[in-house]
Amino acid sequence: MALHECLKSTAEGLASAAAGALDAAAVHWLRAAQQAAAGSLSTSLRAATENNAGIANLLQGEPHAAQARLACADALWGEVRQSIVASEVPIAGRSSVFHLRLAMEHHERFTALRRQRHLDVCDGARAIGQSNALVASQGAGAIGGDARLMAMLSSAFGPHCPEMALLGAIEVPITSVLAVYGRKAATLREARRAYPVHGAPSLLADLDLTAQMTVLVHPSLLRAQIPPTPSGADDNDGS
């Protein structure tokens, strides 16, 4: 249940950001971090919510608090990575009998592939946080279409993920940026409906979901003023 509450707060924060209500977005993301800290939840969920709380601090004009939160998130993602390396990775989920037999016959290879997939997702989420930390320490101009970051995010979440859209949207109108956050909010809301309410959280089972919850800050969100309605957003965008 606590995971569902964190998902709800995170999605509400994204929806608020999509509407340009950044104060409200910060409140939701701080609430999600509190919910994660209060429950016996997975390390990856705490990493995701700490990252998003760091963005909330940035939106509230508190860069030092943001840096501390983002450093915590990075350390937590490091713990997740170590856990993936050390854990027993299941080689089959809902596979057919044929695929299960194939996996059993090539156990080491299949295990290595699945483990690498989990590592890619973990590394992608961690890279988002590291990009946010760069913004927190150097300002909004620090983010850009970094080739290495884009390759990591594409590998982790696919070439059409919201984060790739944000990295490619540095010079576009603010309305286009806000629409990406709305898309991410919708994705998390759908994931919340599909995720079981009860059951003990599992590191590997939760990893994809918590990685998706990790928010990438866009420089436009850190501007002094964002119009309350999309209709006037382009006027203050500078494009």
C-alpha positions as CSV (number, residue, x, y, z in Angstrom):
1,M,0.0,0.0,0.0
2,A,2.8,2.4,0.8
3,L,4.3,1.9,-2.6
4,H,1.0,2.8,-4.2
5,E,0.9,6.0,-2.1
6,C,4.4,6.9,-3.2
7,L,3.4,6.3,-6.8
8,K,0.3,8.4,-6.4
9,S,2.3,11.3,-4.9
10,T,5.0,11.1,-7.6
11,A,2.4,11.0,-10.4
12,E,0.5,14.0,-8.9
13,G,3.8,15.9,-8.7
14,L,4.4,15.2,-12.4
15,A,0.9,16.3,-13.3
16,S,1.4,19.5,-11.3
17,A,4.6,20.1,-13.1
18,A,2.9,19.5,-16.4
19,A,0.4,22.2,-15.5
20,G,3.2,24.6,-14.5
21,A,2.2,24.4,-10.8
22,L,5.8,23.9,-9.6
23,D,5.1,24.7,-5.9
24,A,2.5,21.9,-5.9
25,A,4.9,19.6,-7.7
26,A,7.5,20.1,-5.0
27,V,5.0,19.4,-2.2
28,H,3.9,16.1,-3.8
29,W,7.5,15.0,-4.4
30,L,8.5,15.8,-0.8
31,R,5.5,13.9,0.4
32,A,6.5,10.8,-1.6
33,A,10.0,10.9,0.0
34,Q,8.4,11.1,3.4
35,Q,6.1,8.1,2.6
36,A,9.1,6.1,1.4
37,A,11.1,6.9,4.4
38,A,8.3,5.9,6.8
39,G,7.6,2.5,5.2
40,S,9.7,-0.6,4.9
41,L,10.2,-0.1,1.2
42,S,12.8,-1.0,-1.3
43,T,16.1,0.8,-1.6
44,S,15.3,1.7,-5.2
45,L,12.0,3.4,-4.2
46,R,13.8,5.4,-1.6
47,A,16.5,6.3,-4.2
48,A,13.8,7.5,-6.7
49,T,11.9,9.5,-4.1
50,E,15.0,11.1,-2.7
51,N,16.0,12.1,-6.3
52,N,12.6,13.7,-6.8
53,A,12.7,15.4,-3.4
54,G,16.0,16.9,-4.5
55,I,14.3,18.4,-7.5
56,A,11.6,19.7,-5.1
57,N,14.4,21.5,-3.2
58,L,15.7,23.0,-6.4
59,L,12.2,24.3,-7.3
60,Q,12.0,25.8,-3.8
61,G,15.3,27.6,-4.3
62,E,17.3,25.4,-1.9
63,P,20.3,24.1,-4.0
64,H,22.3,22.9,-0.9
65,A,19.4,20.8,0.4
66,A,18.9,19.5,-3.2
67,Q,22.6,18.5,-3.4
68,A,22.3,16.5,-0.2
69,R,19.2,14.7,-1.3
70,L,20.7,13.9,-4.7
71,A,23.9,12.6,-3.1
72,C,21.7,10.4,-0.9
73,A,19.8,9.1,-4.0
74,D,23.1,8.4,-5.7
75,A,24.4,6.4,-2.7
76,L,21.1,4.4,-2.6
77,W,21.3,3.6,-6.3
78,G,24.8,2.4,-5.6
79,E,23.4,0.0,-3.0
80,V,20.8,-1.2,-5.5
81,R,23.5,-1.9,-8.0
82,Q,25.5,-3.9,-5.5
83,S,22.4,-5.9,-4.6
84,I,21.7,-6.7,-8.3
85,V,25.3,-8.0,-8.7
86,A,25.0,-10.2,-5.6
87,S,21.4,-11.4,-6.0
88,E,20.0,-14.5,-7.6
89,V,18.4,-13.3,-10.8
90,P,15.4,-15.4,-12.0
91,I,15.8,-16.5,-15.5
92,A,12.2,-16.9,-16.4
93,G,8.9,-15.2,-15.6
94,R,5.9,-15.9,-17.8
95,S,7.9,-17.7,-20.4
96,S,6.6,-20.7,-22.4
97,V,7.8,-24.2,-21.7
98,F,10.1,-23.9,-24.7
99,H,11.7,-20.7,-23.5
100,L,12.0,-22.1,-20.0
101,R,13.8,-25.2,-21.3
102,L,16.1,-23.0,-23.4
103,A,16.9,-20.8,-20.4
104,M,17.7,-23.9,-18.3
105,E,20.0,-25.3,-20.9
106,H,21.8,-21.9,-21.1
107,H,21.4,-20.9,-17.5
108,E,24.6,-18.8,-17.2
109,R,24.1,-16.9,-20.4
110,F,20.4,-16.1,-19.6
111,T,21.3,-15.1,-16.1
112,A,24.0,-12.8,-17.3
113,L,21.6,-11.2,-19.8
114,R,18.9,-10.6,-17.3
115,R,21.3,-9.3,-14.7
116,Q,22.7,-6.8,-17.3
117,R,19.2,-5.7,-18.1
118,H,18.6,-4.9,-14.4
119,L,22.0,-3.1,-14.2
120,D,21.1,-1.0,-17.3
121,V,17.9,0.1,-15.7
122,C,19.6,0.9,-12.4
123,D,22.4,2.8,-14.1
124,G,19.9,4.7,-16.2
125,A,18.0,5.9,-13.1
126,R,21.3,6.7,-11.3
127,A,22.4,8.7,-14.3
128,I,19.2,10.8,-14.1
129,G,20.1,11.7,-10.5
130,Q,23.7,12.5,-11.4
131,S,22.4,14.8,-14.2
132,N,20.1,16.5,-11.6
133,A,23.0,16.8,-9.2
134,L,25.0,18.6,-11.9
135,V,22.2,21.1,-12.3
136,A,22.0,21.6,-8.6
137,S,25.7,22.4,-8.3
138,Q,26.2,24.3,-11.6
139,G,22.9,25.7,-12.6
140,A,20.3,25.0,-15.3
141,G,22.8,25.4,-18.1
142,A,24.6,22.2,-17.0
143,I,22.0,19.9,-18.6
144,G,22.1,19.1,-22.3
145,G,22.0,16.4,-24.9
146,D,25.1,14.6,-23.4
147,A,25.7,11.6,-25.7
148,R,26.8,9.3,-22.9
149,L,23.7,10.1,-20.8
150,M,21.4,9.8,-23.8
151,A,22.9,6.3,-24.6
152,M,22.4,5.2,-21.0
153,L,18.8,6.3,-20.9
154,S,18.0,4.8,-24.3
155,S,19.5,1.5,-23.2
156,A,17.6,1.6,-19.9
157,F,14.2,3.0,-20.9
158,G,14.1,2.9,-24.7
159,P,14.8,5.7,-27.3
160,H,11.3,7.1,-27.0
161,C,11.2,7.5,-23.2
162,P,10.2,10.9,-21.7
163,E,13.8,11.5,-20.5
164,M,15.1,11.3,-24.0
165,A,12.5,13.8,-25.1
166,L,13.5,16.2,-22.3
167,L,17.2,16.0,-23.3
168,G,16.2,16.8,-26.8
169,A,14.0,19.7,-25.8
170,I,16.5,22.2,-24.5
171,E,15.5,24.9,-27.0
172,V,11.8,24.2,-27.4
173,P,8.8,26.1,-26.0
174,I,8.0,25.5,-22.4
175,T,4.6,24.0,-23.4
176,S,6.4,21.1,-25.1
177,V,8.5,20.4,-22.0
178,L,5.5,20.4,-19.7
179,A,3.7,18.0,-22.0
180,V,6.5,15.5,-21.5
181,Y,5.9,15.6,-17.7
182,G,2.3,15.1,-18.4
183,R,3.1,12.0,-20.4
184,K,5.3,10.6,-17.6
185,A,2.5,11.3,-15.1
186,A,0.0,9.3,-17.2
187,T,2.5,6.4,-17.5
188,L,2.9,6.2,-13.7
189,R,-0.8,6.4,-13.1
190,E,-1.3,3.4,-15.5
191,A,1.5,1.6,-13.7
192,R,-0.1,2.2,-10.4
193,R,-3.4,0.7,-11.6
194,A,-1.6,-2.4,-12.8
195,Y,0.7,-2.9,-9.8
196,P,-0.6,-5.2,-7.0
197,V,-1.7,-3.4,-3.9
198,H,-0.5,-6.1,-1.5
199,G,2.6,-8.2,-1.3
200,A,6.2,-7.7,-0.1
201,P,8.3,-5.5,-2.4
202,S,11.0,-7.2,-4.3
203,L,14.2,-5.5,-5.4
204,L,14.1,-6.8,-8.9
205,A,10.3,-6.7,-9.3
206,D,10.2,-3.0,-8.2
207,L,13.3,-1.9,-10.1
208,D,11.6,-1.0,-13.4
209,L,8.8,0.8,-11.7
210,T,11.0,2.8,-9.4
211,A,13.4,3.7,-12.2
212,Q,10.4,5.1,-14.1
213,M,9.5,7.2,-11.1
214,T,12.8,8.9,-11.2
215,V,12.3,12.5,-12.5
216,L,14.8,14.3,-14.7
217,V,14.8,18.1,-14.1
218,H,14.6,20.3,-17.2
219,P,16.2,23.8,-17.0
220,S,13.0,25.5,-17.8
221,L,11.6,24.4,-14.5
222,L,14.2,26.3,-12.6
223,R,13.4,29.7,-14.2
224,A,12.1,32.3,-11.8
225,Q,8.6,32.3,-13.2
226,I,6.6,29.8,-15.2
227,P,3.2,30.9,-16.5
228,P,0.2,29.4,-14.6
229,T,-1.4,28.5,-17.9
230,P,0.1,26.9,-21.1
231,S,-1.4,29.6,-23.3
232,G,1.1,32.2,-22.2
233,A,4.0,29.9,-21.6
234,D,5.9,30.7,-24.8
235,D,6.0,34.4,-24.0
236,N,8.5,33.7,-21.1
237,D,10.4,30.9,-22.8
238,G,12.9,33.0,-24.7
239,S,12.6,30.9,-27.9
